[in-house]
Amino acid sequence: MIERYFLDHPRAVGETYGGHLKTAGFFGLRMVGGGIACMIHGLLPALFVKTGSSTVRNLYAQMQPRSERAAMSQIPPPNFLPEYEI
């Protein structure tokens, strides 16, 4: 269960749990910041005119190479035999 919730996806994209946490946190904070800028822009159109769209473009530019690299790496799960079977 721990493997499924914490390790399977990071391994599938070629990252450790900590590395994935750091990267996802960075992307999440940038999305929140861009979203807040969009809401402020909706209220005051003269502010943050390009912030939302530039945030999306920048994040996509950073995510795309990671996605391609992850698709190429596909680290297989560890191959081991248990000491005993139940």
Secondary structure, 3 states (H helix, E strand, C coil): CHHHHHHHHHHHCCCCHHHHHHHHHHHHHHHHHHHHHHHHHHHCCCCCCCHHHHHHHHHHHHHHHHHHHHHHHCCCCCCCCCCCCC
